[in-house]
Amino acid sequence: MKELLSDSAPQVLAASGDLFKMKKHELEEFAHSLPPEAETRVRLPIVLLRRRDLGLSAFSIMGDPYEEYSILILVDAFQGSFEQFREQKSDPVVIFKPQVTLLMRRFHSLLVLGFGSSNIRP
């Protein structure tokens, strides 16, 4: 994220080879909403994966634990240090559609929504 903040037109290369462009004002708001160390630890974009196997309108957060920690801070579902988060972390971290809606309104250009399925058959 630190590199993206210094860029006037932030973008990253997607797995598909396309450029994923981010809005500078969303990136700045995102960075200001998180602890200072987030600049060097969070990788963008953050993928929110819809998981029907986890419940109605449940999403898991793809990436490292710091991405999970950051999203929980942004949806006001956790207050505390990263170390406290790691001690209390459930696996997987789950957020729900109302939280995703709020995140998408604020940080649309920094998030990717994905859809997954469980290998378990009912």
N, C-alpha and C positions, 0 to 999 in steps of 0.2 A: 504494500500500500504506500510506503514511503516514496518509492520511485514514481508511482502514479500521481501522487500529490504534487510532485515537482514538475510534472508534464502539463503543458497548457491544453493539450487535447489527449487526455488519458485513454489508453486502449491497450488491450492484450490480445494475443493470438489465441483463438479458440482451437480446440482439438480438431475441428473440421477444417482448419486452415483459414477460416474467416477472421476478420478483425472484430473484436467485441469492444465497442466504444462505450465510454462511461461519461456521465455528465459531471463536470468539474465541481459544480455547487453541491451535488449529491455526495460526491467523494469527500469534500471538505466538511459537510455536515456529519457524515458518517464518522470521520476521524475525530471531530470535536465531541462526539457523543460517547467516545470510548476512552479508556485509560491511555495515557501517553505511549506505553510500550506496544500498543496495538499497531502503531504505524509500521513497526518492523516485523510483526508476527502474523498479521492477517493477510491472507492471499485472496484476491478478488478475481473474478466474481465468485460469490458464494452461491452454491447450488442447494436449493431446498427441494427435497425429493418427496413427492406425495406417496405415502405408504398405506394402502388399504389394510394391510395385515396388522397395522398398529392401531387401527381404530378409525372411526368416522372423521374425515377431514384432517387426518394426522400427517405431519410432514417431519422428516428427519433432516438434519443439517449435515451436508457432506463436507468433508475436509478434516482438518486437525481439530483437537480440542479447543484451540484458541478461537476458531471460527464459531464453534458451538457457544462458547463463553460470550463472545461478542454479540451474537444474535440474542441470547437470553438477556443480556444487559439492555439491548435496544428495545426489546418487548417488555421490559420492566419485570422480568420473571426471576431475576437474580440480582442481588446486591452483594458485593464482596470481591475479594481478590481472586486472581486466577488460581492461586494455590488452594483457597477455600473451595472454589468450583471443582477442582480436580478431586478433592477429598469427598465431595458430596455428589459427584456426577453419576447420573444413571446412564445405562447403556441400552438403547440409544437415547439421545436427547430428542424429545418430541415437542414440536409446537403445533398449533392448530390454525385452521383457516382464518379466524378473526385476527390472529397475530400476523399471519402471512399477508393479509390484506393491508394492515397498517404498515408493515415493512415495505410492501410494494408501492404504496402511496409515497413514502418518503425516499426510497432508494431503488426505484424501478431499474435504473441503468446498472446497478451493482449486483443484481440478483438474477439467478436463472432458476426457473421452475422446471422440475423434471417429474416424471411419473414412472414409478416402479411397481413391481409386483412381487409377491412372496413366492417362494418355491413350494410352500405348504399348500396343499389342496384341502378344502373343507370336506 
